[in-house]
Amino acid sequence: MTTDTAIAWDPYTKAYAADPYPIFQRLREEVPLYYNEQYDFFAVTRFSDIERGLPDWKTFSSAKGGILEIIKSGMELPPGTLIFEDPPAHDIHRKLLSRVFTPKRVLGLEQQIRDFCVRTLDPLIGEKQFDMCSAFTTEFPMRVIGMLLGIPEADQASIRDAGNDALRTEDGGQMDLSEGALLSGEYFGDYIDWRRDHPSDDLMTELIRAEFTDENGVTRTLTRDEILTYVTVVAGAGNETTGRLIGWATSTLAKFPEARAELVADPSLIPNAIEELLRFEPPGHAIGRYVTTDVEFHGQPVPAGSAILFVVAAANRDPARYPDPNTFNIRRQIGQQLTFGLGGHYCLGAALARLEGRVALEEILKHFPSWDVDWDNANLASTSTVRGWESLPITIG
């Protein structure tokens, strides 16, 4: 029996949000296969189990979603939602997006990203206190996605807010899945229609023009609905998570001022510090899958038809994989980590997220080499899919 009444983890309550790692440690050590009876899902927390499970798409399917609420809802997912697909459709759609989401295009954004950081942070010089979230982290990711998609800056905030609202939950509650609230993406429709007549050098234009051979062997371009889905996935995946990453960089470096001082003195350490931040405080804590056939973990069964969560935040602190895992170490040799997933569904935007994190942290440290956090007034956002700061007031030291 995998249920343990002495250990209870509820992914929908904020009770664990402030510090989930003690409960993750207990799950990892005492109940490596955990079953939550209330919400009817399994969870695994050890690095080796997640490293085994995530690449095995035949057993652990993405076709019913990668988020617990979606898997349990049984909702029909639109074609092209590649993060919620299995091969062969997944491979076809991912290959198409990879053709337009190239390393060259990502790296080509660096100067624009840096210019935005400087333009946003410069006016804050001389301020004694400000909220890093409202001043920077909530704006930054959608601006970058806007650069990628070719959306005018004046309209990016409203699109960001629409995407964030789809993920927002109340404490103990779940996401609103009614009427396709999460994946409709219709707020991008006007830009797709406009771009058809006004092509440019951006990802949206590339998606409109791209020809591919679909799963039925037909060579064609994407339909409007398919483009809506692609763009919604790209924007949604990149917006919440990257903003949370920069928030965690701000709060974590306030807790570890020695590490911050090292980064100020030697910015070449920043890329590895981003890797350690992704391990130490991953914005997305768990990846959901649907179990297609009976399987076992630690000699205990997980029946076909189950929902399972691979708790990557727990695996990222597994001492069997990372020595002294609860220590933040910017010089740690990270190697394989699970924050961006593993296997065929490895995050397509990982390079962009790393670029954003590096440039943002470089500019934050240039502008403000030292700061403290007003912890009494810092608030974590309430979502069931990502963990991060909604408000993070800092005092410049």
C-alpha positions in Angstrom: 0.0 0.0 0.0 1.5 3.3 -1.1 -0.7 5.6 0.9 0.9 6.8 4.2 -1.4 8.7 6.5 1.6 10.1 8.4 2.9 11.8 5.2 0.5 13.9 3.2 1.4 16.0 0.2 -1.3 18.1 -1.4 -0.1 20.0 -4.5 -3.0 22.4 -4.3 -2.4 23.9 -0.9 -0.1 26.8 -0.1 0.8 25.1 3.2 3.9 23.7 1.6 4.7 26.5 -0.8 7.0 28.4 1.5 9.3 25.4 1.9 8.2 22.2 0.2 11.6 20.5 0.5 11.1 18.9 4.0 8.0 17.0 2.7 9.8 16.2 -0.5 12.7 14.7 1.5 10.3 12.6 3.6 8.6 11.3 0.4 11.9 10.6 -1.2 13.2 8.7 1.8 10.1 7.0 3.2 7.5 6.7 0.5 9.4 6.8 -2.9 6.1 5.8 -4.5 3.4 8.0 -3.0 -0.3 7.8 -3.5 -2.7 10.7 -2.8 -6.1 9.2 -2.2 -8.0 12.5 -2.2 -6.9 13.5 -5.8 -6.2 9.9 -7.0 -2.6 10.3 -8.2 0.8 8.7 -7.7 4.1 10.6 -7.3 7.7 9.6 -7.5 10.5 11.8 -6.0 13.8 10.0 -6.5 16.2 11.1 -9.3 16.7 7.6 -10.6 12.9 6.9 -10.8 12.3 10.1 -12.7 15.3 9.6 -15.0 13.8 6.2 -15.8 10.2 7.4 -16.2 10.3 10.7 -18.2 11.8 9.4 -21.4 9.5 6.3 -21.5 6.6 7.9 -23.4 5.0 4.6 -24.2 4.4 3.9 -20.5 4.1 7.5 -19.3 2.1 9.3 -21.9 1.7 13.0 -22.4 -1.3 12.6 -24.6 -3.8 13.4 -21.8 -1.7 16.4 -20.6 1.3 17.2 -18.5 -0.6 18.9 -15.6 -2.5 16.9 -13.0 -5.8 18.8 -13.4 -5.8 18.3 -17.2 -4.9 14.6 -16.9 -7.7 14.0 -14.4 -10.3 16.1 -16.4 -10.1 13.9 -19.5 -10.5 17.0 -21.6 -9.8 16.8 -25.3 -6.5 18.6 -26.2 -6.2 20.4 -29.6 -3.7 19.0 -32.1 -0.4 20.9 -32.1 -0.2 21.1 -28.3 3.2 19.3 -28.6 3.9 19.4 -24.8 0.7 17.3 -24.5 1.4 14.8 -27.3 3.1 11.5 -27.9 5.0 10.3 -31.1 4.5 10.3 -34.0 2.4 13.5 -33.8 4.7 15.0 -31.2 7.8 14.4 -33.2 6.3 16.0 -36.3 5.0 19.1 -34.5 8.2 19.5 -32.4 10.4 19.2 -35.6 8.3 22.0 -37.2 8.7 24.3 -34.2 12.4 23.4 -33.9 12.8 24.6 -37.5 11.6 28.1 -36.6 12.7 28.2 -33.0 16.4 27.9 -33.9 19.5 28.6 -31.8 20.4 31.4 -34.2 17.0 33.1 -33.7 17.3 32.7 -29.9 20.9 34.1 -29.7 19.9 36.9 -32.0 17.6 38.2 -29.3 20.4 38.8 -26.8 21.0 42.5 -27.5 17.3 43.2 -27.5 16.9 41.4 -24.2 19.8 43.3 -22.7 18.5 46.6 -24.0 15.1 45.9 -22.3 16.9 45.0 -19.0 18.9 48.2 -19.1 16.0 50.4 -20.0 13.9 48.9 -17.2 16.6 48.8 -14.5 18.2 52.2 -15.2 15.3 54.3 -13.8 15.5 52.2 -10.5 19.0 53.4 -9.7 18.9 55.5 -6.6 15.7 53.9 -5.3 16.1 52.5 -1.8 13.3 50.0 -2.1 11.1 48.5 -4.9 9.3 45.3 -5.7 11.4 43.3 -8.1 8.3 41.5 -9.4 6.2 44.5 -10.4 9.3 46.4 -11.5 10.9 43.7 -13.6 10.2 40.0 -13.4 6.5 40.1 -14.4 7.3 42.3 -17.4 10.5 40.7 -18.6 9.5 37.3 -20.0 6.5 38.5 -22.0 8.6 41.2 -23.5 11.1 38.5 -24.7 8.2 36.3 -26.0 6.9 39.5 -27.7 10.2 40.0 -29.4 10.2 36.4 -30.6 6.6 36.5 -31.9 6.6 40.0 -33.2 3.9 41.4 -30.9 4.1 45.2 -30.3 5.3 46.1 -26.8 2.1 48.1 -26.2 0.0 44.9 -26.3 2.3 42.5 -24.6 1.2 43.2 -21.0 -2.5 42.3 -21.7 -1.4 39.1 -23.4 0.8 38.2 -20.4 -2.0 38.9 -18.0 -4.4 36.7 -20.0 -1.9 33.8 -19.9 -1.1 34.2 -16.2 -4.8 34.3 -15.3 -5.3 30.9 -16.9 -2.7 29.4 -14.5 -3.8 31.3 -11.4 -5.6 29.3 -8.6 -7.0 29.9 -5.2 -5.3 28.2 -2.2 -6.5 24.6 -2.3 -8.1 25.1 -5.7 -7.4 23.9 -9.2 -7.0 25.7 -12.6 -10.1 26.7 -14.5 -10.4 24.3 -17.4 -13.9 25.3 -18.5 -14.4 26.3 -22.1 -10.8 25.8 -23.0 -9.7 28.6 -20.7 -6.1 27.3 -20.6 -5.3 26.6 -24.2 -7.7 28.7 -26.3 -5.1 31.4 -27.1 -7.6 33.4 -29.0 -6.0 36.6 -27.6 -3.2 35.9 -30.2 -5.7 35.6 -33.1 -5.6 39.3 -34.2 -1.8 39.1 -34.5 -1.9 36.0 -36.6 -4.4 37.5 -38.9 -2.4 40.7 -39.2 0.9 38.9 -39.8 -0.6 37.0 -42.7 -0.8 40.3 -44.6 2.2 41.9 -42.9 5.0 39.3 -42.8 8.1 40.1 -40.8 11.3 38.4 -39.4 9.6 36.7 -36.4 8.5 33.3 -35.3 4.8 34.0 -36.0 5.6 34.7 -39.7 7.7 31.6 -39.9 4.9 29.5 -38.5 2.4 30.9 -41.0 4.7 30.1 -43.9 6.2 26.8 -42.8 5.4 23.7 -44.9 5.5 20.3 -43.3 4.3 16.7 -43.8 1.7 15.9 -41.2 0.9 12.6 -39.5 -1.4 11.7 -42.4 1.3 12.2 -45.0 -0.2 15.4 -46.3 2.2 18.3 -47.1 0.7 21.5 -46.0 1.0 24.7 -43.9 -0.5 25.1 -40.4 -4.1 26.1 -40.0 -5.0 29.2 -38.0 -6.1 27.1 -35.0 -2.9 25.1 -35.1 -0.9 28.4 -35.1 -2.9 29.6 -32.2 -2.1 26.5 -30.3 1.6 26.7 -31.1 1.9 30.3 -30.1 -0.1 29.8 -26.9 2.2 26.9 -25.9 5.3 29.0 -26.6 4.1 32.0 -24.8 2.6 30.2 -21.8 5.6 27.9 -21.3 8.0 30.8 -21.4 6.2 33.4 -19.5 5.5 32.1 -16.0 8.5 30.0 -15.6 11.2 32.5 -16.7 9.8 35.2 -14.5 9.8 32.9 -11.5 13.4 31.9 -12.3 14.5 35.5 -12.0 12.5 36.0 -8.8 14.2 33.0 -7.3 17.6 34.3 -8.4 16.8 37.6 -6.5 15.6 35.9 -3.3 18.2 33.1 -3.3 21.1 35.5 -3.7 19.8 37.6 -0.9 20.0 34.6 1.3 23.5 33.8 0.0 25.3 37.1 -0.2 28.7 35.5 -0.4 27.7 33.8 -3.6 26.2 37.1 -4.9 29.5 38.8 -4.2 31.4 36.1 -6.1 29.1 36.7 -9.1 29.6 40.5 -9.0 33.4 40.0 -8.9 33.4 37.3 -11.6 30.3 37.4 -14.0 31.7 34.4 -15.9 30.3 32.3 -13.0 26.7 33.5 -13.9 25.8 30.7 -16.4 26.6 28.0 -13.9 24.8 29.9 -11.2 21.7 29.8 -13.4 22.1 26.0 -13.7 22.3 25.8 -9.9 19.3 28.1 -9.4 17.3 25.8 -11.8 18.3 22.9 -9.7 17.9 24.5 -6.3 14.6 26.4 -6.9 12.9 25.1 -10.1 9.9 27.1 -11.1 8.0 24.0 -12.1 8.0 21.4 -9.4 6.3 18.4 -11.1 5.6 16.9 -14.5 2.4 14.9 -14.9 1.9 11.9 -17.1 -0.8 9.3 -17.8 0.1 5.7 -17.2 -0.8 3.5 -20.2 0.1 0.1 -18.8 0.6 -1.5 -15.4 4.1 -0.6 -14.0 5.9 -0.9 -10.7 8.1 1.3 -8.6 9.9 -0.1 -5.6 8.0 -3.3 -5.9 4.6 -1.6 -5.7 2.1 -1.3 -8.6 0.9 1.7 -10.5 -2.1 0.5 -12.5 -2.8 1.5 -16.1 -5.1 4.6 -16.2 -3.4 6.3 -13.3 -2.1 9.8 -13.2 1.5 10.2 -12.0 3.6 13.1 -11.0 7.3 13.1 -11.5 8.4 15.6 -8.8 11.5 17.1 -10.3 12.0 19.5 -7.5 12.4 16.6 -5.1 14.7 14.8 -7.5 16.9 17.9 -7.9 17.7 17.6 -4.2 18.3 13.8 -4.1 21.5 13.2 -2.3 22.0 10.1 -4.4 22.5 12.4 -7.3 23.8 15.7 -5.8 26.1 15.7 -2.8 25.0 18.1 -0.1 21.9 18.9 -2.2 20.3 21.5 0.2 23.3 23.7 -0.2 23.3 26.4 -2.8 26.6 26.2 -4.6 27.2 28.3 -7.7 30.3 26.2 -8.5 28.5 22.9 -8.4 29.1 20.6 -11.3 25.4 20.1 -12.3 25.5 17.6 -15.2 22.1 16.2 -16.0 19.3 17.9 -14.3 15.5 17.5 -14.6 14.1 21.0 -14.4 13.7 21.2 -18.2 12.4 17.6 -18.4 14.1 14.6 -20.1 13.7 12.7 -23.3 11.5 13.7 -26.2 9.7 16.4 -24.2 12.9 18.2 -23.1 12.0 21.8 -23.0 12.3 23.4 -26.5 12.8 26.8 -24.9 15.6 25.8 -22.5 18.2 27.7 -24.4 16.0 30.8 -24.4 15.3 30.5 -20.7 19.0 30.2 -20.0 19.8 33.2 -22.1 17.1 35.3 -20.4 18.3 34.2 -17.0 21.9 34.9 -17.7 21.3 38.4 -19.3 18.8 39.4 -16.6 21.1 38.4 -13.7 24.1 40.1 -15.4 22.2 43.4 -15.6 20.6 43.1 -12.1 24.1 42.5 -10.5 25.6 45.4 -12.6 22.8 47.8 -11.4 22.5 46.5 -7.8 25.4 44.6 -6.4 23.8 44.2 -3.0 20.2 44.0 -1.7 18.0 42.5 1.1 14.5 41.2 0.8 11.6 42.5 2.9 10.5 38.9 3.8 7.5 40.1 5.8 5.9 41.6 2.7 7.1 39.0 0.1 4.3 36.8 -1.3 4.3 33.6 -3.2 2.0 33.3 -6.2 -0.9 30.8 -6.0 -0.7 28.3 -8.8 -0.7 24.5 -8.9 1.9 24.3 -11.7 4.6 26.8 -10.9 6.1 28.1 -7.7 7.5 31.6 -7.4 7.2 35.1 -6.1 4.2 37.4 -6.9 5.6 40.1 -4.7 9.3 40.5 -3.8 10.1 43.9 -2.2 13.9 44.5 -2.0 15.9 47.1 -0.2 19.1 48.2 -1.9 22.1 47.9 0.3 
